Every structure is written in C-alpha cells, then in structure tokens.
Amino acid sequence: MSDTDGASDGVDALVGIDPWSALEDGRAQLLRALDGLTPADAARPLADAPGWSVADLLTHVAAWDELTARFLRALAAGARDLPVEAARDGDWAAWNAAHLAAAAGDAFALRVERLHAARAELLASAGALDAALFDQPFANTWGTRDSVRAALVGQAMHDAMHAETLAPLARPGEQG
C-alpha cells in the first residue's frame, strides 16, 4: 500500500461501509433470530456452540459490545494504542467462561436486557467519537489493530454470525 492509500492494516477496505447501517442490520438479524424464543428455549444447547445455551450466547454478545464500548470511550478520552484488556494470554475460552460464570443464574429476560443495554452503550460511545478517528488504526483492547469503523463493522458481523447460530431454533415458518 502506498502512503496515499489512507489507513493501514487492511482497514481501508471498509471505508465505504456505513458502520451505523451495518450495526443496525446485524442487530436486527440477531433480534429476529431471538424473536419468539422462550426462557425454556434460552436454556437449550446450541449445536454450533458446544457447551453454550442461547442465554450464554447473549451474554457473550453483550460482553463483546461492552468491551468495544470501553475501547471507544478510551479513544474518546484521548487514549491511543490501548493495552490488551481481554484474553491477555490469547485464551478466549477463559475470557468467555469468566463472563458466562458472572451471568450464571441470570434470567433470560435479564440477559436480553443486558444485550440491549450493552448495544446502547456501544452506540453512545461510538457516537461520542470525532468522525476523523473512524478510519485510523489503533491497538485495541482485544489485542489487534483496527479502525473504529472495522471494530463496529466487526460487531455487526458478530451479531449476524450469531443470528445464524440461533437459526436452527426458529419455529417452523419463522425462518426467513
């Protein structure tokens, strides 16, 4: 890449993607996949996520939104190239397990509420950033270099991926 190409680390490929629309679409996919699920459904194991239930998956998605929101708030406060906060040793299974353990026993409704609150926190944190920061790469709190845009588009993709994980639980006639 030449010096005139803009952002480095591959984030320039995302410049044409509106992160707000991507976030809205990804979350809509996830919420459609959750629509109609009962607390009993929330306890069911997921074939594509061995050892996890629907409720666990919601905790995982919310934890990622919270992590990303902290990264964005740190950028808004002037921090750059942040130290790794999550899975410092690369052990994402342990990071996830800690979040699942902290939420153990939480009702499905509480996990859904946390999912919505975490997304609102992420959107508020992103909205508080200077738009000039969106395409600059930063060392983030999960150990990679991403632009804000890449982090937000990644969150949207994360939602869509987990909507696919939930798709087999849809009632007949509800998949679409």
Backbone as CSV, one residue per row, in Angstrom:
resi,resn,N_x,N_y,N_z,CA_x,CA_y,CA_z,C_x,C_y,C_z
1,MET,0.853,-1.182,0.000,0.000,0.000,0.000,0.889,1.233,0.000
2,SER,0.508,2.219,-0.781,1.297,3.451,-0.833,0.910,4.367,0.320
3,ASP,1.721,5.373,0.547,1.444,6.324,1.624,0.169,7.118,1.385
4,THR,-0.317,7.138,0.179,-1.512,7.931,-0.114,-2.802,7.114,-0.027
5,ASP,-2.684,5.832,0.277,-3.868,4.977,0.300,-4.731,5.151,1.541
6,GLY,-4.270,5.817,2.539,-5.098,6.013,3.735,-4.713,5.072,4.847
7,ALA,-5.710,4.499,5.506,-5.488,3.653,6.680,-4.676,2.423,6.315
8,SER,-3.962,1.913,7.297,-3.158,0.720,7.082,-3.851,-0.485,7.700
9,ASP,-3.161,-1.612,7.701,-3.652,-2.837,8.319,-4.942,-3.351,7.685
10,GLY,-5.225,-3.015,6.436,-6.385,-3.540,5.751,-7.702,-2.864,6.079
11,VAL,-7.693,-1.899,6.981,-8.950,-1.264,7.366,-9.504,-0.371,6.265
12,ASP,-8.650,0.036,5.305,-9.123,0.925,4.254,-10.190,0.251,3.390
13,ALA,-10.229,-1.057,3.337,-11.244,-1.770,2.560,-12.648,-1.529,3.116
14,LEU,-12.750,-1.091,4.349,-14.044,-0.879,4.993,-14.535,0.561,4.916
15,VAL,-13.739,1.457,4.339,-14.077,2.879,4.340,-15.454,3.135,3.732
16,GLY,-15.856,2.370,2.732,-17.143,2.588,2.085,-18.328,2.004,2.844
17,ILE,-18.088,1.321,3.943,-19.177,0.701,4.700,-19.647,1.645,5.801
18,ASP,-20.936,1.898,5.828,-21.525,2.722,6.878,-21.667,1.857,8.129
19,PRO,-20.881,2.122,9.167,-20.937,1.263,10.353,-22.286,1.314,11.064
20,TRP,-22.963,2.450,10.991,-24.260,2.584,11.672,-25.290,1.653,11.030
21,SER,-25.316,1.635,9.691,-26.240,0.737,8.990,-25.864,-0.722,9.236
22,ALA,-24.571,-0.991,9.215,-24.122,-2.365,9.457,-24.528,-2.829,10.852
23,LEU,-24.328,-1.962,11.850,-24.719,-2.323,13.216,-26.221,-2.560,13.316
24,GLU,-26.989,-1.700,12.688,-28.452,-1.841,12.713,-28.877,-3.157,12.059
25,ASP,-28.283,-3.474,10.908,-28.644,-4.689,10.195,-28.233,-5.944,10.972
26,GLY,-27.012,-5.951,11.473,-26.544,-7.117,12.229,-27.396,-7.375,13.458
27,ARG,-27.733,-6.301,14.182,-28.548,-6.473,15.387,-29.968,-6.900,15.034
28,ALA,-30.500,-6.366,13.934,-31.837,-6.775,13.502,-31.868,-8.271,13.195
29,GLN,-30.812,-8.778,12.567,-30.736,-10.218,12.291,-30.738,-11.016,13.586
30,LEU,-29.959,-10.554,14.557,-29.887,-11.260,15.833,-31.232,-11.227,16.557
31,LEU,-31.863,-10.065,16.573,-33.150,-9.949,17.268,-34.238,-10.774,16.582
32,ARG,-34.204,-10.848,15.252,-35.163,-11.715,14.547,-34.954,-13.166,14.943
33,ALA,-33.703,-13.570,15.094,-33.406,-14.944,15.490,-33.881,-15.234,16.912
34,LEU,-33.898,-14.205,17.756,-34.355,-14.365,19.141,-35.873,-14.287,19.276
35,ASP,-36.511,-13.660,18.285,-37.947,-13.414,18.361,-38.711,-14.720,18.583
36,GLY,-39.528,-14.708,19.604,-40.373,-15.866,19.894,-39.731,-16.912,20.777
37,LEU,-38.429,-16.777,21.060,-37.794,-17.758,21.941,-38.260,-17.527,23.373
38,THR,-38.500,-18.602,24.058,-38.976,-18.562,25.445,-37.803,-18.782,26.389
39,PRO,-38.015,-18.541,27.679,-36.956,-18.864,28.641,-36.532,-20.336,28.566
40,ALA,-37.467,-21.226,28.273,-37.093,-22.640,28.118,-36.180,-22.826,26.912
41,ASP,-36.478,-22.118,25.818,-35.607,-22.173,24.636,-34.211,-21.647,24.968
42,ALA,-34.162,-20.632,25.821,-32.888,-19.997,26.163,-31.937,-20.957,26.858
43,ALA,-32.470,-21.988,27.470,-31.638,-22.967,28.175,-31.160,-24.084,27.256
44,ARG,-31.698,-24.140,26.062,-31.342,-25.222,25.139,-29.898,-25.091,24.668
45,PRO,-29.240,-26.232,24.514,-27.866,-26.176,23.993,-27.859,-25.794,22.517
46,LEU,-26.791,-25.168,22.104,-26.624,-24.751,20.718,-25.697,-25.715,19.991
47,ALA,-26.152,-26.232,18.867,-25.345,-27.187,18.098,-24.056,-26.548,17.588
48,ASP,-24.124,-25.270,17.193,-22.954,-24.592,16.628,-22.052,-23.953,17.681
49,ALA,-22.433,-24.081,18.948,-21.627,-23.518,20.044,-21.661,-24.517,21.201
50,PRO,-20.927,-25.616,21.052,-20.976,-26.686,22.062,-20.720,-26.170,23.478
51,GLY,-21.586,-26.600,24.383,-21.461,-26.220,25.785,-22.170,-24.910,26.120
52,TRP,-22.712,-24.235,25.121,-23.390,-22.957,25.341,-24.884,-23.100,25.081
53,SER,-25.633,-22.287,25.798,-27.065,-22.153,25.575,-27.318,-20.826,24.853
54,VAL,-28.575,-20.604,24.487,-28.948,-19.313,23.900,-28.599,-18.190,24.871
55,ALA,-28.927,-18.386,26.145,-28.645,-17.364,27.159,-27.142,-17.083,27.235
56,ASP,-26.333,-18.122,27.150,-24.878,-17.937,27.167,-24.418,-17.115,25.959
57,LEU,-24.999,-17.413,24.806,-24.638,-16.682,23.598,-24.956,-15.196,23.749
58,LEU,-26.096,-14.883,24.360,-26.454,-13.471,24.575,-25.462,-12.796,25.508
59,THR,-25.025,-13.512,26.528,-24.022,-12.973,27.447,-22.725,-12.681,26.696
60,HIS,-22.327,-13.592,25.837,-21.112,-13.423,25.034,-21.217,-12.187,24.128
61,VAL,-22.334,-12.037,23.429,-22.512,-10.896,22.522,-22.506,-9.585,23.313
62,ALA,-23.196,-9.574,24.442,-23.219,-8.367,25.282,-21.820,-8.033,25.795
63,ALA,-21.060,-9.049,26.193,-19.701,-8.816,26.701,-18.825,-8.182,25.623
64,TRP,-18.981,-8.605,24.371,-18.223,-8.002,23.279,-18.631,-6.561,23.040
65,ASP,-19.932,-6.278,23.106,-20.372,-4.889,22.958,-19.790,-4.028,24.076
66,GLU,-19.778,-4.550,25.293,-19.224,-3.801,26.437,-17.729,-3.565,26.259
67,LEU,-17.010,-4.582,25.809,-15.574,-4.449,25.570,-15.299,-3.393,24.501
68,THR,-16.066,-3.439,23.428,-15.882,-2.468,22.350,-16.235,-1.058,22.825
69,ALA,-17.285,-0.939,23.621,-17.667,0.378,24.152,-16.551,0.948,25.023
70,ARG,-15.910,0.116,25.836,-14.791,0.609,26.671,-13.644,1.099,25.786
71,PHE,-13.345,0.371,24.725,-12.316,0.772,23.768,-12.663,2.133,23.166
72,LEU,-13.910,2.307,22.752,-14.330,3.567,22.129,-14.302,4.718,23.126
73,ARG,-14.709,4.471,24.359,-14.660,5.528,25.383,-13.214,5.937,25.653
74,ALA,-12.307,4.974,25.663,-10.892,5.294,25.878,-10.358,6.161,24.736
75,LEU,-10.752,5.834,23.499,-10.339,6.665,22.368,-10.901,8.072,22.501
76,ALA,-12.168,8.183,22.883,-12.798,9.498,23.038,-12.092,10.317,24.113
77,ALA,-11.534,9.642,25.106,-10.827,10.324,26.193,-9.384,10.652,25.820
78,GLY,-8.975,10.284,24.610,-7.639,10.642,24.147,-6.620,9.520,24.172
79,ALA,-6.988,8.372,24.679,-6.047,7.244,24.704,-5.812,6.742,23.277
80,ARG,-4.625,6.241,23.030,-4.279,5.659,21.740,-3.471,4.397,22.010
81,ASP,-3.589,3.442,21.112,-2.852,2.186,21.223,-2.967,1.602,22.632
82,LEU,-4.166,1.162,22.926,-4.524,0.690,24.259,-3.915,-0.668,24.589
83,PRO,-3.678,-0.909,25.872,-3.184,-2.228,26.272,-4.307,-3.256,26.150
84,VAL,-3.925,-4.508,25.955,-4.906,-5.583,25.837,-5.619,-5.749,27.174
85,GLU,-6.937,-5.718,27.132,-7.775,-5.889,28.316,-8.383,-7.285,28.347
86,ALA,-8.748,-7.797,27.183,-9.452,-9.081,27.093,-8.495,-10.174,26.662
87,ALA,-8.627,-11.329,27.265,-7.843,-12.509,26.879,-6.372,-12.152,26.677
88,ARG,-5.797,-11.550,27.695,-4.403,-11.088,27.600,-3.446,-12.174,27.122
89,ASP,-3.732,-13.404,27.479,-2.870,-14.519,27.077,-3.407,-15.231,25.839
90,GLY,-4.397,-14.627,25.181,-4.988,-15.235,23.992,-5.989,-16.332,24.283
91,ASP,-6.325,-16.520,25.543,-7.248,-17.585,25.934,-8.682,-17.054,25.926
92,TRP,-9.282,-17.038,24.732,-10.639,-16.520,24.596,-11.651,-17.429,25.273
93,ALA,-11.373,-18.713,25.355,-12.296,-19.618,26.054,-12.405,-19.215,27.521
94,ALA,-11.280,-18.865,28.139,-11.302,-18.441,29.550,-12.014,-17.093,29.689
95,TRP,-11.787,-16.183,28.742,-12.468,-14.882,28.777,-13.973,-15.074,28.707
96,ASN,-14.410,-15.894,27.756,-15.837,-16.182,27.642,-16.365,-16.871,28.895
97,ALA,-15.624,-17.848,29.403,-16.065,-18.583,30.587,-16.245,-17.656,31.788
98,ALA,-15.368,-16.691,31.933,-15.496,-15.739,33.048,-16.778,-14.928,32.926
99,HIS,-17.107,-14.510,31.719,-18.349,-13.744,31.510,-19.577,-14.625,31.726
100,LEU,-19.507,-15.856,31.261,-20.636,-16.771,31.455,-20.815,-17.094,32.934
101,ALA,-19.728,-17.274,33.643,-19.816,-17.565,35.082,-20.425,-16.379,35.831
102,ALA,-20.050,-15.168,35.435,-20.591,-13.977,36.101,-22.095,-13.845,35.878
103,ALA,-22.586,-14.372,34.759,-24.014,-14.268,34.436,-24.791,-15.524,34.823
104,ALA,-24.098,-16.526,35.344,-24.773,-17.783,35.698,-25.940,-17.500,36.638
105,GLY,-27.058,-18.078,36.334,-28.239,-17.884,37.166,-29.085,-16.689,36.780
106,ASP,-28.559,-15.814,35.906,-29.358,-14.669,35.451,-30.496,-15.170,34.568
107,ALA,-31.662,-14.634,34.781,-32.826,-14.993,33.969,-32.600,-14.566,32.522
108,PHE,-33.274,-15.255,31.622,-33.190,-14.940,30.195,-33.534,-13.475,29.947
109,ALA,-34.587,-12.995,30.581,-35.005,-11.595,30.392,-33.897,-10.627,30.799
110,LEU,-33.172,-10.946,31.860,-32.071,-10.088,32.302,-30.938,-10.101,31.276
111,ARG,-30.682,-11.258,30.686,-29.632,-11.340,29.669,-30.025,-10.564,28.412
112,VAL,-31.298,-10.628,28.048,-31.775,-9.839,26.901,-31.655,-8.354,27.223
113,GLU,-32.005,-7.977,28.437,-31.880,-6.575,28.857,-30.422,-6.122,28.790
114,ARG,-29.502,-6.972,29.237,-28.073,-6.631,29.170,-27.622,-6.489,27.719
115,LEU,-28.141,-7.348,26.841,-27.812,-7.271,25.422,-28.185,-5.899,24.866
116,HIS,-29.392,-5.443,25.191,-29.848,-4.125,24.706,-29.046,-2.987,25.347
117,ALA,-28.776,-3.091,26.642,-28.030,-2.037,27.340,-26.598,-1.942,26.801
118,ALA,-25.983,-3.090,26.544,-24.611,-3.090,26.028,-24.556,-2.456,24.639
119,ARG,-25.563,-2.732,23.802,-25.563,-2.124,22.471,-25.789,-0.622,22.570
120,ALA,-26.667,-0.199,23.460,-26.889,1.244,23.645,-25.598,1.916,24.105
121,GLU,-24.864,1.255,24.983,-23.579,1.781,25.463,-22.581,1.877,24.308
122,LEU,-22.529,0.860,23.474,-21.619,0.874,22.334,-21.979,2.013,21.378
123,LEU,-23.266,2.158,21.063,-23.690,3.211,20.139,-23.401,4.598,20.697
124,ALA,-23.646,4.792,21.979,-23.359,6.087,22.606,-21.862,6.373,22.587
125,SER,-21.061,5.372,22.870,-19.610,5.543,22.876,-19.089,5.861,21.478
126,ALA,-19.598,5.175,20.478,-19.181,5.437,19.096,-19.652,6.813,18.645
127,GLY,-20.857,7.185,19.031,-21.403,8.466,18.642,-20.657,9.650,19.240
128,ALA,-19.970,9.412,20.343,-19.225,10.484,21.009,-17.850,10.723,20.378
129,LEU,-17.449,9.861,19.466,-16.127,9.994,18.846,-16.119,11.010,17.721
130,ASP,-14.996,11.658,17.554,-14.759,12.516,16.404,-14.721,11.616,15.162
131,ALA,-15.475,11.961,14.151,-15.548,11.158,12.931,-14.171,10.964,12.293
132,ALA,-13.244,11.869,12.538,-11.899,11.752,11.964,-11.165,10.523,12.495
133,LEU,-11.602,9.985,13.628,-10.948,8.811,14.205,-11.421,7.502,13.584
134,PHE,-12.515,7.510,12.854,-13.150,6.277,12.404,-12.275,5.406,11.516
135,ASP,-11.385,5.983,10.763,-10.597,5.195,9.827,-9.114,5.133,10.164
136,GLN,-8.752,5.557,11.363,-7.366,5.432,11.819,-7.216,4.117,12.578
137,PRO,-6.152,3.366,12.313,-5.954,2.120,13.061,-5.397,2.399,14.459
138,PHE,-5.895,1.656,15.418,-5.459,1.754,16.811,-5.240,0.348,17.350
139,ALA,-4.298,0.215,18.266,-4.188,-1.036,19.017,-5.360,-1.035,19.978
140,ASN,-6.204,-2.058,19.872,-7.415,-2.075,20.682,-7.259,-2.972,21.907
141,THR,-8.305,-3.021,22.701,-8.242,-3.727,23.979,-8.398,-5.233,23.839
142,TRP,-8.591,-5.734,22.621,-8.642,-7.189,22.433,-7.438,-7.704,21.662
143,GLY,-6.442,-6.850,21.488,-5.143,-7.322,21.029,-4.876,-7.272,19.536
144,THR,-5.667,-6.534,18.778,-5.395,-6.370,17.356,-5.335,-4.878,17.043
145,ARG,-5.026,-4.571,15.806,-5.084,-3.178,15.336,-6.281,-3.072,14.419
146,ASP,-7.195,-2.207,14.765,-8.398,-1.981,13.977,-8.707,-0.499,13.957
147,SER,-9.445,-0.102,12.958,-10.031,1.229,12.990,-11.340,1.126,13.762
148,VAL,-11.871,2.250,14.145,-13.189,2.273,14.786,-14.201,1.657,13.835
149,ARG,-14.139,2.049,12.569,-15.062,1.503,11.579,-14.962,-0.026,11.546
150,ALA,-13.744,-0.551,11.526,-13.557,-2.002,11.487,-14.121,-2.662,12.750
151,ALA,-13.928,-2.038,13.884,-14.468,-2.602,15.126,-15.989,-2.637,15.087
152,LEU,-16.600,-1.567,14.596,-18.063,-1.514,14.545,-18.626,-2.475,13.504
153,VAL,-18.011,-2.520,12.342,-18.459,-3.469,11.315,-18.244,-4.894,11.822
154,GLY,-17.158,-5.108,12.548,-16.928,-6.419,13.155,-18.027,-6.797,14.132
155,GLN,-18.491,-5.829,14.914,-19.599,-6.098,15.842,-20.859,-6.483,15.068
156,ALA,-21.109,-5.792,13.956,-22.275,-6.111,13.133,-22.168,-7.537,12.585
157,MET,-20.987,-7.893,12.113,-20.765,-9.240,11.587,-20.904,-10.286,12.694
158,HIS,-20.464,-9.943,13.873,-20.572,-10.824,15.037,-22.039,-11.119,15.328
159,ASP,-22.867,-10.083,15.316,-24.313,-10.272,15.515,-24.890,-11.196,14.444
160,ALA,-24.553,-10.924,13.186,-25.093,-11.721,12.085,-24.644,-13.174,12.178
161,MET,-23.383,-13.389,12.541,-22.876,-14.747,12.694,-23.654,-15.499,13.761
162,HIS,-23.919,-14.818,14.881,-24.641,-15.498,15.958,-26.132,-15.615,15.668
163,ALA,-26.663,-14.778,14.805,-28.040,-14.983,14.333,-28.114,-16.318,13.599
164,GLU,-27.080,-16.613,12.814,-27.004,-17.900,12.114,-26.929,-19.061,13.115
165,THR,-26.200,-18.860,14.208,-26.097,-19.888,15.241,-27.471,-20.204,15.824
166,LEU,-28.298,-19.160,15.959,-29.635,-19.326,16.547,-30.679,-19.803,15.552
167,ALA,-30.411,-19.699,14.270,-31.409,-20.026,13.244,-32.034,-21.411,13.411
168,PRO,-31.292,-22.446,13.776,-31.931,-23.761,13.922,-33.008,-23.819,15.012
169,LEU,-33.029,-22.845,15.906,-34.032,-22.854,16.975,-35.343,-22.227,16.557
170,ALA,-35.364,-21.561,15.395,-36.590,-20.892,14.939,-37.699,-21.910,14.784
171,ARG,-38.880,-21.494,15.100,-40.056,-22.337,14.945,-40.370,-22.478,13.457
172,PRO,-40.967,-23.592,13.044,-41.328,-23.742,11.622,-42.141,-22.541,11.165
173,GLY,-41.801,-22.022,10.002,-42.495,-20.877,9.447,-41.935,-19.541,9.912
174,GLU,-41.006,-19.555,10.881,-40.433,-18.305,11.387,-39.093,-17.996,10.736
175,GLN,-38.482,-18.965,10.087,-37.192,-18.682,9.453,-37.437,-17.863,8.203
176,GLY,-36.554,-16.952,7.944,-36.814,-16.156,6.770,-35.704,-15.348,6.395
